[in-house]
């Protein structure tokens, strides 16, 4: 492990290993162990990122629940740092189960909360994940009416028949579905009508700098038009400036999400 870690770290011109890069490489190389320990010790939480309506009377439409794990020192680790290393393993299924369990818990505790969580197509077929969901949907609080599942284009197309069947099962229970990263993945428009998405989240790459990027302006407008044609709400993800928000509002986007409206918070 030590030799592998050292090979990951970069050296300066004198051949000395940068201590910070070494520390980060060491932690990344051992990420599965860190994730396993965090799950075993209950060190997982959801951070809440607001999704804002784009009309003149802006308000929070719903929150996205983002998974966070903490290390032994209590430092929070965003999902982007650990999911790529474990998402195709059993640890990835455990994280999805915990994320769903925490989301259902928050929905029970806060009757006014509407919450989305990320899932993968593989988790849909996981027995423990389905049992967690079924128990939650049996709750007398009608939690399904306030629950949204976000699925990436890549994941949706990986097992598209399973995803479509699952969507069909969940519709009568009120559960909503969002297509994450719309425009940047594998779903061709001709396949879009086969799914049951209620909303799409336009990929951040089409939102960045849209107030002065002519290409992104054309592409984002086309994606919004497609979403509305299929009777889906369009959410612009990754909005970081007031200028981007204003331009997207002019294009007719329904909701906005991004650091311009705040960072994910552990407390609502």
N, C-alpha and C positions, 0 to 999 in steps of 0.2 A: 504493500500500500504506500509506503513512504517513497519508494522509487517512482511509482506511478504518479503520485502527487507532485513530486519535484519536476517531473517531465511536463506537467501541466503549467507550472509556474514559469513566468518569463524572467529573464535575467537582464541586468543593466549592462552597460558597455564594458564594465570590469568583470562581468561574469558572476556578479553577486545576485542572489535571489531577492526580489522585492518582498519584504515581509507581508505587506497587505495582500499582494497577489498570491503569495504562498498560502496565506490563511484562507482566502476565498476559494482557491483551488482545492485545498484540503477539505473544506466543508462541502463543496460541490461533489467531490469524489465520494464522500461518505454520506451523501444525501439520503439514500434509502434507509440507512441505519437511523439517521436523525428523524425521518418521517415515521419509521416503525416505533421508535421510542415515544415520539409525541402523541401518536395515536393510542399507544398502550397506557400512557399516563394522562390522557384526557386533555391534552394541550392544544385543542382545536377550537377556533371561534369563527364566527361570520363577521365580516366588515360590511357595512351597508353603504352603497353608492346610489345616490338619488337619480331618478330619471324624471326630467322636468317636462311638463307640457309646453308646447311651442306657441300657444296662443297668447294674446295680450295679457290675460289674467293667469300668468304662469303659476303652477302649483305642482307638487310632487305627484306624479302618476303612480309610480311604484318604486321600490328599491331593488337593486341587484345585490344578492348576498354573495360575497366573495370569500372564499375559504382562506383562512390564515392559520398557520401553525406557529408555535413558539419553540425556540430551542431551550437548552438547559439553563441558559442565563435569562430567559424570559423575553428574548428579542423576537419580534414577529417576523415571519417569513411569508411573503406573498406567494400565492399559488404558482405564479409564473416561474418562480425559482425552483419549485420541487415537482410540479406536475409533469413536465416533459420527461423527467427521469423515472417516473413511476406509473404514468397513466396507463401503460399497457401491461401492468403487473397486477397482482392481487392487492397491492397497496393502493393502487388507483381505485379499485372497487371499494375498498374500505373508506377512502376519502370521500367518494361520492355518497356512500351510506351515511357518513357522519354529517356531510353537508346537508343532505335531505333531512336527517333527524333534527339538526339544529334549526333548519328553516321551519319545520312543522312545529317545533317548540315555540319559536318566536311568533308564529301565526296564532297559536293557542293563547299566548300571553297578551297579544295585542290585536283585538278584534278589528281595528281600523287599518291594519297593515296589509299591504299587497306586496308580494315578494317573489322575485325570480331567483332561480339557482341554476347553475350549469350542470348538465348531465352529458354522458357519452352514450352512444348507441349500445355499447357493450354492457353498461350498467342496467339497461332496460331488461336484459335477459338474466341479470344476477338475482338469485333467489332471495338473498338477504335484503337487497335493495327493494325488491318488489314487496316483500313482507312489511318493510318499514313504511312504504308508501300506502299499502292497503290499510294498515293500522291507522295511519293518519287520516285517510279519507273516510274512515268509519266514524271519526270524531263528530259529535253533534254540532260543532261550530262551523260545519260546511267549509272546511279549510281549502278544498279544491277550488272554490270560487275565487280565492285570493292567491293561488299558487300558479306560477309561470315557470315552465322548464325552458331553458335556453340550450339549443343544440347547434353546434357548428355545422357549416356546410359539409366539411370533410367527414364528420362523424355521421351525419344524416345519410350520406350517400354510401357509407361503408356497409351498412346493413339496412338499406332503405325500406325493404319490405317489413322488417321488424319494427322500424320506427313508424311507418304508416299504420300498421296494425295497432301499435301502442297508442298512437294519437286517437284512433277511432275508438278505442276502449275508454280513453280518458275524457273525451268530449262530453258525454252525458254527465260526468262528474264535475264539470265546470273548470277543469284544469286548462290553462292557456299554454300556448307554445310560441317561442320566439326563435327565429333563425338568426344565429349569431354570425357576424362577419359576412353579411350579405354582399355579394359581388366579387369576393376574393377567393371563393372556394370552388367546389366541383359541381354545384347544382346548375344545370342548364335551365333556362327559362321554361323549356318544354316540359321539364319534370316538376316544376314548382306547383302546378295545379294538382299533382297527385298527393301532396302533403296537406296538412291541416294547420298551417301556421296562422296565428292571429296577428303577428307583427314580425317585422324584420329589423335587424340592427345593421345599418349601413356600415361597412367596414371603415375603420379609422383612416385607412390610406386614401379614401375618397373625400374625407372631411378635412384633413390637414391642409391649412392654408387656402381653403376654398374661396375666401373673399378675394384672392388675387391669382388663383390658379385656374385658368380657363378650362383645362382638361378636366379637372375635378368638378368644376361647375357643370359641365355637360354630362359627365358620368353620374354624378349624384342626382341630377334632375331626372335622368333616365331611370335610375333605380327607384326613386320615389314614385315615378309614374307607373312602373311595373308593379310596385307594392300596392298602390291604390287600385290598379286594374284588377288585381286579385283580392281586393277588399281586405287588405292587411294594413295595419298602422306602420308607418315608417319612423324609426328612431335613428337619429344621427349619433353615432358613438365617437368618443374621442374629441369632443368640442373643448378647446382650450382657450379661446379668446372670444370677446364680445363681438368682434367683427365676423368671426366664423358663425356664431350663433345667429346674428342678424341676417346674414346671407342665406342660411339654411331656412330661417323662418320665411323669407321671401320666396324660396323654392317650394314651400308648402309642406315641409316636414312636420310630422305630428308631435314628436317628442325629441328632447335633447339630453345627452349624457356626456359628462366629461369633467375634467379638473376645473374648468371655468366655473362650474357650479359647486365645487367642493371635492375634497378627497374622500375616499372610503373611511367611515368611522365605525368604531366598535360599538358605540352607543347611539341609539336613535334619538 
